[in-house]
Amino acid sequence: MDSRFKENPERTFDLVLKVKCQASENEDPVVLWKFPEDFGDQEVLNSVPKFCFPFDIERVSQNQVGQHFTFVLTDIESKQRFGFCRLTSGGKVCLCILSYLPWFEVYYKLLNTLADYLAKEQENDSNDLLKSLYSHPVPKANALVSLSVNQEMIFTSEQVLKKQPCLVSHSYFITPDLTGLPTIPESRNLTEYFVAVDVNNMLQLYASMLHERRIIITSSKLSTLTACVHASAALLYPMYWQHIYIPVLPPHLLDYCCAPMPYLIGVHLSLIERVKSRSLEDVVLLNVDTNTLETPFNDLNNLPGEVVSALKNKLKKQSTATGDGVAKAFLRAQAALFGSYRDALRYRPGEPITFCENSFVKHRSSTTKQFLETAVNLQLFKQFIDGRLSKLNAGRGFSDVFEEEITAGGFCGGNSRSYQQWMHTVKKGGALINTAMTKATPAVKTAYKFAKNQARQGIKEVKSKLKHKESEEEYGTCSAGAVQTVPIYTSHYEKRTSSEKRRLAQTRFNQHLSNQDFALDEDDDDEMERTSKLSSEDSEEASAYFYDSDGSGETGIIPQHQGEMDLLGEILDTLSTHSSDQGKLSGAKSLDFFRTSQMHLVRATLLCSAAVLMIKQSGTSARMTVSSMGSNSLHHQGSKFLLVA
């Protein structure tokens, strides 16, 4: 659960209420009208009216008229349902729209339209308007929607509306794009927050939220109060506040401020003295009206100084005051703090992708390391990582403005191309097609040239012995264990001939490779970090070696591009053998035919080819282990090669 927003809600809104408060807060508010009339969730009908007057009604009324504010209810799946409100009639009546969509500006505009209808006693028009919106599916992002009173909803463009203004009979809106960053002045919440709270207090509050403190924000204006709560939480993106979240607290829930767990709560100023009387401890309190913040912690100093300094300078620039400047400044800070999570992702063939906390924390500056050691235990970070892993292991992948910022700012060890190539390997519903081509080093290329020239001299003698075999066999290489079969590998672009129907034996070399670029220790984080990332050069070659299963037990190999070395193909063209038994491999018996003076040449040739065509393969393919490869062989530990026998 990385996001608290519900995906693909069924309707644009679930309920609209007109609620009247009583003279005393001890009496429950009364529902005067609702839409739809057949709404039957009694629990919602009982709880929503109590959130419509979140202040001391005996002390405050007139100055709240016309104000918009938003409360939040949390459903059984921990998803947020928003209550968008507007006070009318001297603060005694509240209009409320309940929806899973965080469309603040859209619903505030709709509330104004409904308030005008009700003030003119045009209830039929208000009902028609609501029916028009309620009966249609949720429009896509950035759609311009025109509402009419005849139960029709027109989807059009802004250019069309300028040419035909008659289409806008009552109200229209543009559906928000929730994947983008909030902008000023378009985002009402962020605009009010940036205007009401100075930069230093914004930084203090940001640091307190990253430490998951108990936080109370107070103001005498409901619109400013809930805007500050929503905006401060939104600036944590791509993370989400995972604890108690109440943008405005009604009087009957004041005891929530005594909760021992982290929370982010908005309290109207008329109720703050009653909250303080509850002997609060270790609470961060931001008074928006006086622009003061009280905290017993030193959270801001616990953040890396360079990150705080860069964020502060960015927020104080005049150019940041409009557009997505504020949101992007905080996004960059988040990327600087947490962007290296990519380098701590671990994957092994046939296993789910995991996150290594030790690798994430180490190799950082002392201040950053100290903060991250605390951050990895935070719920907001854990849920963020769980959400990323869930998408990767489901094969969906992800791409958002946070990942773009990580790449643009260079906040991870890998580059953009290698990361995109890595992302390409996790697809097909969680089947980790974890295939990588390792570029041949000069030493391997030299060994190849030597082995190729020398092997040709021994090929004829080997073929002569093979021709005198009484029955044709497929060859496998083994040390002591049994040899098993693997699926036949064929080409996508040409039919297989009988000479091409050779079994591929998957071989694991349990020895060390002298070249450190190929070294892989399964139990060592540093080695795993090196092998879990593709270099930019590796990425270019790896794209030609991804396998795609057709479900029939056969796997296609994507052909090599012109100009690439086809070492194994060249050798096997001269070692062509025919097998009458495609289902079995023979082990020790077939090795007898290679016990010639040229034995080491053939071994070197096959090893050279295998080294260049090294493939890390996922799945449960059959494995054959070679324990001794001779004095001229390359030593490799933990990597898998595919040899054609």
Phi, psi and omega in degrees: 000075178283319179261147177264002179269141179283132178278135174051059175297153185287327185228162176290331173207159182256328188203144171233131182234149167242115190239141177242133179274158178268175182291335181234145179289348176286345178258136181288142175299158184247134177278117180273330185196149179215155175218131356288157184292335182266014178299124190244005179282098186292328179297318177294318180297332179277326186272322185301313181302330181289339178271354186281345180227071187275053179206175177282101187292343179279343182248334187233135174203293190299319185286358178263356184297135177082357182279144174258143173207165184223126172256172183227132170250144180251127182275185185293339178264013181064023175266145185273134174243125189264138173250104181269124189235153173217126180273137178225179174051054177068025179080006182265346181234140182231133170262133185225132174246126181256125184206153174276351183269125179278056181264074187300307184295322180297312184284330174296321178293319178295322177297321178297319179296316179296320179297322177295317179298315182292325178295329178267006180058039177258064184293328179296320178294319179296321178295318178298319179297316180292321178297321179301318182280322185290326187274355181252151177298163179294122180291157180287168181297145177066017175276138177265117188247127176251126180260144177228168185271359180258030176064030176244146177235124185257125175259119185213190180246164181294326179295320180295320180295326179293324180281328182232073182297345180293342179294333181269089184276328182226303185205152174214161178206162175252123183293134183291153172259104186285350180276347180266176179275147176292147183235158177252128011262006185299321178275112183294319181298310182294323179297311180296322180295314183292327179284321188277331187244132181285169187298317182299318179288328174298319179293318178298316180293320177300315179295320179295323178291324177291343175259004177052059178274176171270113192237131175238131175244135182227150178196157178275347178255122181298320181297316179292321181301304183289330177297318180293321179294311181296318183291317180297322178290323181294332181285358173279351184312137014272014178263164183225140177299124188255359185254198180303128184224105181228096183302330175213126188263123177286159185303326185284356180242021183299335180295345177299334180292346178265004181297141182281347182266166179300148175206160172230108190229138172258132181232126177297145186301331180292346181249357189292327179293324177292329177289315181296332180291352181271016175055063179286144178232142177054048180246136174269125185238119176250118175262108184290325182297318181264355181056047179235147180230127178251129180210139175273002186249165178244048190296322184296322179289343178280345176280152177304129185301322182292328179290314180297317181297315180295320179294317181296315180297321180294318182291334182274352178286141182296327182293342181281343189292342179234165181072210182264020184301314181294310181298322181289328177297316178290325177297320179293323177296318178297320179293321179294325181281318191239359185297335181285006177301333179303319183291346181260004175284135183236137176216139176234150182305130176079004181237155177295152175290139182232171179241128182258109182296321182298317179292327180293321185280321187282173182062029177238167177297163186298318180291319178295318180298318180297319179292316184293330176298329175277322186295326183295345179263359180282144180295322182295325178284318179300318180291327176296312180295317179300321179295318178295315181296321180299317180291320180295313183288342174273357179080009183276323186070183180197154175208119181215180184295334178292314179296323177296322180291322177301313182293314182296323182271355180065040184269011174226164184291327182277168176259175185297318185292317180294325180292318178296322177295320178297318179298328182293338184280348180253096183209188179058052170062038175097352176285110187281099178274081191263080185243134183218138175261128178263126184292138182290136178276164177305324180296319180293319180296320178297316178298324179296312181299316180297312183295323182294316181294317182286328184293328182300330180290333182262353184295316184299319181292322178295315180296325179298317179294322182294325182294336182268008177290143180290326177222145181284139181227157171268143187258139175226157179247126182215162178256296180221334184281172180284151178260130182245164181267156176231163181301153178286135178259122182238170179267146178288334196249005174207154181285153180277133170266175182295329179286341180271349183275066179255145178283145174259120177262125181273123188240133176252123178265110184268054178221165183277142174268131184293328177284122186291341180294339181259000186287135180219116174252115186300335186260001184251128185295320183296319180291320178297322181296324181290321184273344182276357181238140177266133174287169181295326178289319178300322184298321183294321181280328186295333184298338180272001187235023175278138180262148181226115183275136178263006176086000182259005182091359178247146184235136181267140175257126180291131184296151179286153176284155180297136181101344178276152181288128173248069187297312184296323180293320180297317182291318185287340175297328179266348179253028186296125176230159180242136180243132177269346180242105184273358188256348185229151174242141178254139187263268189297324183299318181291334180292337181300331184281352179257006182275066179238177179292342179264011184305314184292335178290316179296319179299315182298322180297311180296320180294319179299314179297318181296323181295320180288324182262029181300131181229126171274114189248137174270171180100192185237046179297153180294145185238143173234135187252129177253122184261338181219124185240009177092169186287335182267003186276157174276143181255132181217138180243131168084345181268159184246136176241154174249120178247135174270123182259000000 
